[in-house]
Amino acid sequence: MTEGFGKLVQFFFSGLMVFIGGMVGAQIAWLLLPLIPVDWFLAGKEWLPLWLPGRIVFTVLCVSLFAFVGLMFSPLVIRLLGLIGASIEMQLKNASWSELTAATAGIIIGLLIANLIAMPFSDLPLGSYVAVVLNVVLAYLGASILLKRQSEMQGVLTPIKGIRERLSMIKTQQQKGEDGRADDMGSWEIPKKILDTSVIIDGRILDVARTGFLEGIILIPQFVLHELQSVADSTDPSRRTRGRRGMDVVNELQRLADTRVEIADLTLRDLEAESVDSALVVLAERLSGQIMTTDYNLNKLAQIQGIPVLNVNDLANAMKPMLLPGETIIIDVIREGKEPQQGVGYLDDGTMFVVEDGEAYIGKRVEVVVTSMLQTSAGRMVFGRIRREVRAP
């Protein structure tokens, strides 16, 4: 099937090249006929039939000659078109939708300008060829220019988008005013929540969204999904499990009825960023959004850039019961601590509890008195000393 189709394509292009060559030969014959002396055609009357003028013979020879040249060059043209098609296919695999849109718009603009410029040349003998050259050159220039300036085009369209949003906001306010429910809060826009890979893999964002505490649009960039996919395809079983869990979290978020999830078709190249973290910061700055993460380094990077950050670890720590110095609590000492004579246990919510002089009580249940706490973005640690050992009933 493939070989038959390939032969059909070769036959079609060979015929097309013969036709184009014949057309070129006819054009050249019409251009040369006024330049040839009439005596040449009179001399041919001796051997030409009376019904076959010399001009027709000359035209047929030119058409046949250039049609043969087109046939000879058809394999080269077919091979050249194949190479061009393969190159275009490779470029399209690495191109984003924004690049394809910019290139298409540039080609359309270039073709329009080329046809406007070619109109004065339409009456000339070679006007059609001038038009073809202008179309090819200006289409290429238009695509190249818009591809290089696509980031600036977003800035040009931003005022138009802002006007549309203002008109929509005014219309909404007028409708609320007519209903007697005009409210200044109606004009406030909830910032978009931009998720990074760590908060998706963590999974707690799904529980927060289910409770209804997460308002506004949840935005997941395409480059975050690519990073998540690379984690899911990892050869390390642990990383592969975490990546697949992250993909399941994204699917569950999209199924929530009260949660609006959008996938932003953006790449690192679109945002002119070298890493996922820097791309998230740039995207949050452009959209005036908030980054949701559990990554300590991304948290600090965004704060330096002045980007609001919603750290799920901070939320989890804020929801934990507060322990005050002097309170007593019963825990199990399960292992030794980093410092000498220290023991370590855990509260029911997973908070680490460091017990002074608790190494001797490893594997036992003790009553401890809270002495101090240490709060960080990575979690909370509680320190205490042993009051007494609790015997099992």
ZABA-630440 format. One record per residue: residue in three letters; x, y, z of N, C-alpha, C, O in turn. Coordinates in steps of 0.2 Angstrom, whole numbers, plus 5000, padded with zeros to 4 digits. Each point is the difference from the previous one (the first is absolute). Example, Ala and Ser with C-alpha at 12.3 -4.5 7.8 and 13.67 -1.06 7.14 Angstrom:
2
Ala506649725039499650065000500450065000500549995003;Ser499350064993500450065001499650055003500350065001;
end
This chain:
393
Met500449945000499650065000500450065000499950054996;Thr500649955008500550065001500450014993500050064998;Glu500249885000500450014993499650024995500250054996;Gly499249935003499550024995499950085000499950034995;Phe500049995012499850075001500650044998500050064997;Gly500649925005500650034998500150014993500250054997;Lys499749904999500050004993499550054997500250034995;Leu499249975008499550054997500250075001499950044996;Val500449975010500350075002500550024995500050064997;Gln500549895001500550024996499850014993500250054996;Phe499349915002499750014993499650075000500150044995;Phe499649985010499650065000500550065000499950054996;Phe500649955008500550055000500450014993500250054998;Ser499949894999500450004994499550034994500350044996;Gly499149945004499550044996500050075001499950044996;Leu500149985011499950075001500750044998499950054997;Met500649925004500750034997500050014993500250054997;Val499549904999500050004993499550064998500150034995;Phe499349975008499650064999500350075001499950044996;Ile500449965010500350075001500650014995500050064998;Gly500449895001500550014995499750024993500350054997;Gly499249925001499650024994499850075000500050044995;Met499749985011499750075000500650055000500050054996;Val500649945007500650045000500250004993500250064997;Gly499849894999500350004993499550044996500350034995;Ala499149975006499550044996500150075001500050044996;Gln500149985011500150075001500750024997500050064997;Ile500549905003500650024997500050014992500350044997;Ala499349915000499950014993499650064998500250034995;Trp499349995009499650064999500550065000499950054997;Leu500649955008500450055001500650014995500250054998;Leu500049894999500550004995499750014993500450024995;Leu499049975003499850004994500050074997500250014994;Pro499750055009500150064997500750024999500150044996;Leu500449925007500750024999500349964995500550024997;Ile499149935000500349964995499950034993499450024999;Pro501149994997499850034993499549964996500049945000;Val499650094996499549974996500349964994499749954998;Asp500950065000500449964995500149935002499949964996;Trp500250035011500149935002499349964999500149944997;Phe499350095004499449964999499949994992499749954998;Leu500550104998499950004993500449944997499849974995;Ala500850025008500549954997499749935002500149954996;Gly499550055009499749935002499449984995499849945001;Lys500050104995499449984996500249954995499649974997;Glu501050025001500349964995499949925002499849964996;Trp500250035011499949935002499449995005499949955002;Leu499850115000499449995005499450004995499950034995;Pro499649935008499350004996499750075000500250045005;Leu499449974990499750075000499550015006499950065002;Trp499849895001499650005006500350015006499750005006;Leu501050004995500450005006500550055000500550004997;Pro499350065005500450065000500649995005500049965004;Gly500650084994500649995004499950025007500449985005;Arg499250074997499950025007499749955004500249995006;Ile499349974991499849945004500549955002500049975005;Val500450024990500649955001500450025005500249965005;Phe500050104995500550035005499750005007500349985005;Thr499050034996499750005006499949935003500249985006;Val499749974989500049935002500649975002500149975005;Leu500550054992500649985002500250035007500349965004;Cys499550104997500250035007499649975005500349985005;Val499150004994499649975005500249935001500149985006;Ser500149984989500349935001500650005003500149965005;Leu500450094994500650005003500050025007500349965004;Phe499350094998499950015007499649955004500149995006;Ala499449984991499649945003500549955001500049965006;Phe500550024990500549955001500450025006500249955004;Val500050114996500550025006499649995006500349985005;Gly499050044995499649995007500049935002500049985006;Leu499949984989500049925001500749985003500049965005;Met500550064992500749985003500150035007500349965004;Phe499450104998500150035006499549975005500150025006;Ser499449954992499549975005500249965006499850015005;Pro500749944994500249965005500450055006499949995006;Leu500550064991500350045005499550045004500150015006;Val499450024990499550045004499649955005499950035005;Ile499949914993499749965005500449985006499850015006;Arg500949984993500449995006500150065004500050005006;Leu500050064991500150075003499350015004500150025006;Leu499449964992499350015003500049955006499850025006;Gly500549924993500049965006500450025006499849995005;Leu500850044993500450025005499750065004500050015006;Ile499750044990499650055003499549985004499950035006;Gly499749924992499549975004500249975007499750015005;Ala500949964994500249975006500350055005499949995006;Ser500450064992500250065004499550035003500050025006;Ile499449994990499450045003499749955006499850035005;Glu500249914994499749955005500450005006499750005006;Met501050004993500450015006499950065004500050005006;Gln499950064991499950065003499350005003500050035006;Leu499549944991499450015003499949955007499650025004;Lys500949934996500049965006500250045006499749995006;Asn500850064993500250045006499750075000500250045005;Ala499349974991499750075000499450005005499649955000;Ser500350105003499450015004499450034996500150024994;Trp499349985009499450034997500150074998499850034995;Ser500550015010500150074999500550014994499950054997;Glu500649915003500450014994499749984993500150044995;Leu499549915005499649984994499550064998499950024994;Thr499850015011499550054999500450064997499750044996;Ala500849985007500450064998500349994993499950044996;Ala500349905002500349994994499450004994500150024995;Thr499349955007499450004996499850074998499950024995;Ala500150025011499850074999500550044995499850044996;Gly500849955005500550034996500049984993500150044996;Ile499849905003499949974993499450044996500050024995;Ile499449985009499450034997500250084998499850024995;Ile500550015010500150074999500550014994499950054996;Gly500649915004500550004995499749994993500250034995;Leu499349925004499749994994499650064998499950014994;Leu499750025011499650064998500450054997499850034995;Ile500849995008500450054998500349984993500150054996;Ala500149895003500349984994499550014994500250024995;Asn499249965006499550014995499950074998499850024994;Leu500250025011499950074999500550034996499950044996;Ile500849945006500550034996500149974993500250034995;Ala499549915004500149974993499450024995500149994994;Met499450045009499550034995500250044995499849994994;Pro500750065007500250044994500449964995500150024994;Phe500249925008500449964995499649954996500349964996;Ser499050045005499649954997500050004993499949954996;Asp500250115001499950014993500749994996500049994994;Leu500550005010500749994997500049924998499749965002;Pro500850034993500049934998500249955005499849945001;Leu500750085004500249965005499750025007500249985005;Gly499250054994499650025006499949945005500050015006;Ser499849944991499849945004500549975004500049985006;Tyr500650024991500649985004500250055005500349975006;Val499750094993500150055005499549995006500350015006;Ala499149984993499549995005500249935004500050015006;Val500249944991500249945004500650015004500049985006;Val500550064992500650015004499850055005500349995006;Leu499350064993499850045006499649975005500150015006;Asn499549944992499649965005500449965004499950005006;Val500649974991500549955004500450045005500149995006;Val500250074991500550045004499650035006500250005006;Leu499250034993499750045005499649965005500050015006;Ala499849934992499749955004500549985005499949995006;Tyr500749994992500649985004500250065005500149995006;Leu499950074991500250055005499550025005500250015006;Gly499249984992499450015005500049955006500050025005;Ala500149924993500149955005500650015004499949995007;Ser500750024991500650015004499950065004500250005006;Ile499550064992500050065004499549985006500150025006;Leu499349964993499549985005500349955005499850005006;Leu500549954992500349955004500550045005500049985006;Lys500450064992500550045004499750055004500350015006;Arg499150014992499750065004499349985003499650045002;Gln500349894999499449985003499950025007499450015002;Ser501150005002500050025007499750075000499650025004;Glu500750024991499750075000499350014997499750045002;Met500149914994499350004998499549995006499550035000;Gln500749935005499649995006499950075003499550025003;Gly501150024997499950075003499550044996499750045003;Val500349954991499650054995499349985002499550044999;Leu500349895002499349985000499850015008499449995001;Thr501150025003499750015007499650065001499549995004;Pro500650074993499550055001499349984998499550025003;Ile500549954991499349984997499749955005499450005001;Lys501049955002499749965005499750035006499549995003;Gly500950064999499850045006499450044999499650015004;Ile500350024990499450044998499449955000499550025003;Arg500649924995499549955000499849985007499449995001;Glu501150005003499849985007499750065004499549995004;Arg500750074994499650065003499350014998499650015004;Leu500349984989499350004998499649955003499450015002;Ser500949934999499649945003499950025007499449985003;Met501150055001499950025007499450055000499649995005;Ile500450064991499550055000499349974999499550025003;Lys500549944992499349974999499849965006499450005001;Thr501049965002499849965006499850055006499549985003;Gln500950074998499850055005499350034999499650015004;Gln500350014989499350034998499549955002499450025002;Gln500749914996499549955001499850005008499549995002;Lys501150015002499949995007499650065003499650005004;Gly500650064993499650065002499350004999499650035004;Glu500249944990499350004998499649955005499550015001;Asp500949945001499749955005500050035007499749965004;Gly500650094997500150035007500549965004500050005006;Arg500549974991500549965003500750024999500449965000;Ala499650114998500750024998500550005006499850025006;Asp500749954993500549995006500750014997500249984995;Asp500250065009500750014998500449945000500549994996;Met499349965007500449935000499949974993500449964999;Gly499150064998499949964993500550024995500149964995;Ser500250095006500550024995500749975001500550014996;Trp499649965010500649975002500149944996499549965000;Glu501150034998500149934996500549965005500550025002;Ile499349924998500449955004500649984996499949984995;Pro500750035008500649984997500049924998499749965004;Lys500650034990500149934998500549965004500550035002;Lys499349915000500549965004500449954995499749964997;Ile501050065003500449964995500349945004500450025005;Leu499549924993500349945004500749984997500150014994;Asp500349975010500749984998500049925001499549975003;Thr501050004995500049935000500049975007499749955001;Ser500650085004500149985007499349995003499849955004;Val499850104995499350015003499549954997499649975004;Ile500550014990499649954997500249935002499649965002;Ile501050034998500349935003499849995007499849955002;Asp500250115002499849995007499349985001499949965005;Gly499750064991499349985000499550035005499449994999;Arg500850055006499650035005499650054997499550025002;Ile500750014992499650054996499349984998499650035000;Leu500449904999499449974998499550005006499450024999;Asp500849975007499650005006499750075001499550015002;Val501050044997499850075001499550024995499550045002;Ala500649944992499550024995499349975001499550034999;Arg500549915004499349965001499650045006499450005000;Thr501050035005499650035005499750074998499650035003;Gly500649994991499750074998500450065002499850054999;Phe500849945004500450065002500450034995500250055001;Leu499949924993500450024995499550034995499749974996;Glu500450105003499650044996500450024994500650005000;Gly499050024994500350024994500349954996499849945001;Ile500650074994500249964995500649965002500550045002;Ile499649904997500649965001500349994993499749974996;Leu500950065004500450004993500649955001500450015004;Ile499649944991500649965000500350014993499749984995;Pro500950045005500450024994500249934996500049955004;Gln500050054990500249944996500749985002500149945000;Phe500450105002500749985001500049975007500449955001;Val499150065004499949965006499849934998500249955004;Leu499350044992499849944998500549964997500149945001;His500450094995500549974997500549975005500349945000;Glu499950105005500449985005499749945004500349965002;Leu499050054999499749945004500049944996500149955003;Gln499850064990500149944996500749965000500049945000;Ser500550115000500749975001500149965006500349955001;Val499450085005500049965006499749945000500249955002;Ala499250054995499649934999500349954996499949945000;Asp500550094995500449954995500749985003500449974997;Ser499750055009500749995003500149925001499649975001;Thr501150014999500149935001500049995007500049945002;Asp500150115003500049995007499249985002499650044999;Pro500349915004499349985002499750055004499450015000;Ser501050025005499750055005499850064996499450035001;Arg501050004995499850064996499549984995499550044999;Arg500549904998499449984995499350005004499550034997;Thr500549955009499449995004499850075002499450024999;Arg501050035003499850075001499850034994499550045001;Gly500849954993499850044994499349974998499650044998;Arg500249905003499449974998499550035005499450014998;Arg500849995008499550035005499850074998499450025001;Gly501150024997499950074998499550004994499650055000;Met500549914995499550004994499349985003499550034997;Asp500549935007499349985003499750065004499450014999;Val501050035004499850065004499750054995499550035001;Val500849984993499850054995499349974997499650054999;Asn500449895000499349974997499550015005499450024998;Glu500749975008499550015006499850075000499450025001;Leu501150034999499850075000499650024994499550045001;Gln500649944993499650014995499349985000499550024997;Arg500449925007499349985001499650035005499449995001;Leu500950055003499650045006499550054997500250044995;Ala499249955007499550044997500150085001499950044996;Asp500349975010500050075003500750034999500250065002;Thr500349914994500750024999500150014993499949954996;Arg500350115002500250014993500749994999500450045003;Val499849924993500749984998500250024993499649984996;Glu500950065003500250014993500749984999500550005004;Ile499749984990500649974998500350064995499750014995;Ala500850025007500350064996500549974996500549965002;Asp499450044991500549984995500650044999500050044995;Leu500449965010500650045000500749955001499949955004;Thr500650074993500649975001500550045003499950065001;Leu500749925001500550045003500350054995500250055001;Arg499849934992500250054995499550064999500250054999;Asp499249935002499550065000500150055005499950064999;Leu500349925007500150045006500750025000500250045005;Glu500249944991500850025000500349985006500350045003;Ala499549905000500349985006500449944999499949964995;Glu500650035010500549944999499749945004500249944999;Ser499450075007499849955004499350015001499750054999;Val500049905004499350005002499850055005499550035000;Asp500949975005499950055006500050074997499650045002;Ser500949984994500050074997499450014996499850065000;Ala500049894996499450014996499450015004499650044998;Leu500349935007499550015004499950075003499550035001;Val501149995001500150075003499850054994499650055001;Val500649944993499950054995499250004998499750054999;Leu500049895001499349994998499650035006499550034998;Ala500749965008499650035005500050085000499550035002;Glu501149994996500150084999499650024995499750065000;Arg500249914994499650024994499350005002499650044998;Leu500249915005499349995001499750035007499450005002;Ser501150035002499850025007499749955004499550015003;Gly500849924996499749955004500449985006500550035002;Gln499349915001500449985006500249934998499749964997;Ile500950025006500349944999499849955006500150025006;Met499749924993499949955005500549954999500149974995;Thr500350025011500549955000500249985007499750025005;Thr500749934995500349975006500750005000500449985005;Asp499950054990500750014999500350065003499850054999;Tyr500749935006500350065004500350054996500050065001;Asn500449914994500450054996499650044995500150064999;Leu499449914998499550044996499750055004499850064998;Asn500049925008499750055005500450065001499850065000;Lys500949935001500450065002500150044993500150065000;Leu500049904994500150044994499450044998500150064998;Ala499349925003499450044999500050065005499850054998;Gln500349945008500050055005500550064998499950065001;Ile500749924997500550054998499750044994500150065000;Gln499649914995499750034994499350045002499750034996;Gly500149965010499450045002499349964998499550034999;Ile500649915000499449964997499749965006500349975004;Pro499050044997499749975005500049925000499949974994;Val500250005011500149935001499549975005500050025005;Leu499749924993499649975004500349935001500049954996;Asn500350045010500449945002499549965004499850015005;Val500149934992499649955003500249985007499649985004;Asn501150014996500349995007499850055005499849985006;Asp500250084992499850055005499349995002499850015006;Leu499749984989499349995002499949945004499650005005;Ala500849944994499949945004500350025007499749985005;Asn500850064996500350015007499550055003499949995006;Ala499850054991499550055003499449965002499750025005;Met500149924992499449975002500249955006499549975003;Lys501150024999500249955005499850035007500050065001;Pro499849905004499850035006500650035003500649985000;Met499350085004500550045003500249975007499649995004;Leu501150004997500249985006500450055003500450044997;Leu499449985010500450055003500549975005499949955003;Pro500650094999500549985005499649995006499650045003;Gly500649905000499749985007499549954999499849975005;Glu499950024989499549954999500349935000500649994999;Thr499049965003500349935000499649964995499550014998;Ile500949945000499749964994500449935001500650005002;Ile499049954996500349935000500249984993499650004995;Ile501049985004500349974994500449945001500249985005;Asp499949994989500549945000500650024997500150034995;Val500549965009500650014997500249944996500149955002;Ile500150074992500149944995500750004998500249944998;Arg500250115002500750004998500450055003499750055004;Glu501049954995500450055003500150064996499850004994;Gly500350065009500150064996500750014998500449965001;Lys499750104996500650024997500550025006500649984999;Glu499250055006500450025005500149945006499549965000;Pro501050045004500149945005499450015005499850055002;Gln500049895000499449995005499350024997499649995004;Gln500450034990499350024998499649944997500349954997;Gly499150055004499549954997499550044996499950065000;Val499849904995499650044995499349965000500049934999;Gly499550105001499349974999499650054995500250054998;Tyr499249935001499650034995499350015003499749955003;Leu500050114996499350015002499549974995500349974995;Asp499150035006499549974996500050034993499849964995;Asp500350105004500050044994500749994996500150044995;Gly500449935008500649994997500550055002500649994997;Thr499350055008500550055002500549965004499949965004;Met500850064994500549975004500150035007499950065001;Phe500149905004500150025007500749975003500149945000;Val500350115001500749985003500050005007499850055003;Val500449905000499949995008500750005002500549964999;Glu499750095006500650005003500149945005499549985004;Asp501149994996500249945004499549954999499849965004;Gly500050034990499549954998500349944997499649954998;Glu501050055001500349944997499949935004500049954997;Ala500050065009499949945005499349984999499949945003;Tyr499650094995499349984999499849984993499450004999;Ile501149994997499849984993499649935001500249955003;Gly499250054993499649945000499550015006499649955001;Lys500450105003499550015006499550064999500250044995;Arg499349965008499550065000500150045006500149975006;Val500050104993500250045005499550065000499750024995;Glu500350015011499650075000500550055000500550005005;Val499550054991500550054999499750075001499450014999;Val501050045003499850075001500350044994500650004999;Val499050044997500250044995500450055002499850045005;Thr500849974993500450065002500150054994500050065002;Ser500049924992500150054994499749974994500049944999;Met500050104996499849984993500450044995500250065001;Leu499949914993500450034995499549994993499949954998;Gln499950115000499650004994500450024994500350055000;Thr499749914994500350024994499549984994499549975001;Ser500750054993499549984994500149934999499549974997;Ala501049995005500149934999499549965005499949944999;Gly499950095007499749975005500150035007500350055000;Arg499449915005500150035006500349945005499849944999;Met500650095005500349955005499950035007499950065002;Val499949895003499850015006500649975005500249944999;Phe500050105006500549975005499750005007499550045001;Gly500749915002499749995007500549955004500549974998;Arg499350035009500449955004499549955003499450025001;Ile500949935001499649945003499850025007500350035004;Arg499049964997499750015007500049935004500250005006;Arg499549954990500049945003499949944995499850024994;Glu500349925007499949954996499349975001499750005005;Val499949994989499349985001500049924999500249984995;Arg499649995010499949935000499449974996499550035000;Ala500649924996499449974996499649975005500149975005;Pro499250044994499549985004500049925000499649975004;
end
